[in-house]
Amino acid sequence: VNSTYTITAQIRNPLPAGSSLTLTFPSDFPNANNAVLASFTSGSTLIASCTMSPITNMNFSLTNCVPNSLPASTTLKIVINNILNPLSTKPTAPL
């Protein structure tokens, strides 16, 4: 069953404008290559220019997501569609 995953993280250090981010899925996700970015939010601001592109099998680059510098403690929210749930019910590695 394809699912939507929401990843919320608080950054520890400031990010300069133009920074790119890398998202890595654990190998337990059988079709991570089919992932589609639904939305990217910085604080309470939706960043419509943000795009997600595959780098390698389980790694994605998020670009155009940091148009302005972000202070430490900013909360980022990434919503990703089209992810198959892991085949096992055992805990996965962290995202």
C-alpha positions as CSV (number, residue, x, y, z in Angstrom):
1,V,0.0,0.0,0.0
2,N,1.4,3.4,-1.0
3,S,1.5,5.8,1.9
4,T,2.2,9.4,2.8
5,Y,5.0,10.1,5.2
6,T,5.4,13.3,7.2
7,I,8.9,14.0,8.5
8,T,9.3,16.8,11.0
9,A,12.7,17.9,12.3
10,Q,14.1,20.8,14.1
11,I,17.5,22.0,12.8
12,R,20.3,22.3,15.3
13,N,22.4,24.9,13.3
14,P,21.5,27.8,11.2
15,L,21.2,27.1,7.4
16,P,22.4,29.7,4.9
17,A,20.1,30.7,2.1
18,G,20.4,28.4,-0.9
19,S,21.3,25.4,1.2
20,S,20.4,22.0,-0.1
21,L,19.3,19.0,2.1
22,T,19.8,15.3,1.7
23,L,17.1,12.8,2.7
24,T,18.0,9.1,3.1
25,F,15.5,6.4,3.4
26,P,16.4,3.1,5.2
27,S,16.8,0.1,2.9
28,D,13.6,-1.4,4.4
29,F,11.5,0.8,2.1
30,P,11.1,-1.2,-1.1
31,N,10.2,1.6,-3.5
32,A,11.8,4.8,-2.1
33,N,12.9,5.7,-5.6
34,N,9.2,6.4,-6.4
35,A,8.9,9.0,-3.6
36,V,7.3,12.3,-4.6
37,L,7.6,15.5,-2.6
38,A,4.1,16.7,-1.6
39,S,5.2,19.8,0.4
40,F,8.0,21.4,2.3
41,T,7.4,23.8,5.1
42,S,9.9,25.9,7.0
43,G,8.5,27.1,10.3
44,S,5.0,28.0,9.2
45,T,6.0,29.0,5.6
46,L,5.2,26.6,2.7
47,I,8.2,26.6,0.3
48,A,6.5,25.9,-3.1
49,S,9.8,26.2,-5.0
50,C,11.3,23.1,-3.1
51,T,12.0,20.1,-5.3
52,M,13.2,16.6,-4.5
53,S,15.5,14.7,-6.9
54,P,17.1,11.2,-6.6
55,I,20.9,11.1,-5.9
56,T,21.3,7.4,-5.5
57,N,19.0,4.5,-4.7
58,M,17.8,5.6,-1.3
59,N,19.1,9.2,-1.2
60,F,17.3,12.4,-2.4
61,S,18.4,16.0,-2.7
62,L,16.0,18.7,-1.6
63,T,16.8,21.9,-3.5
64,N,15.3,25.4,-3.5
65,C,13.9,24.7,-0.1
66,V,15.9,27.4,1.8
67,P,15.3,30.7,0.0
68,N,16.3,32.7,3.1
69,S,18.7,31.8,5.9
70,L,17.1,29.8,8.7
71,P,18.0,30.2,12.4
72,A,18.8,27.2,14.5
73,S,15.7,25.6,16.0
74,T,13.6,26.2,12.9
75,T,11.2,23.3,12.4
76,L,11.1,21.7,8.9
77,K,8.2,19.6,7.8
78,I,8.6,17.4,4.7
79,V,5.6,15.5,3.3
80,I,6.3,12.7,0.9
81,N,3.8,10.6,-1.1
82,N,4.0,7.3,-3.0
83,I,6.1,5.4,-0.4
84,L,5.4,1.7,0.0
85,N,5.4,0.6,3.6
86,P,8.2,-1.6,4.7
87,L,7.6,-5.3,4.1
88,S,8.3,-6.2,7.7
89,T,6.8,-4.9,10.9
90,K,10.2,-4.8,12.6
91,P,11.5,-1.3,13.5
92,T,13.3,0.4,10.6
93,A,16.4,2.5,10.8
94,P,15.7,6.2,11.4
95,L,15.1,8.5,8.4
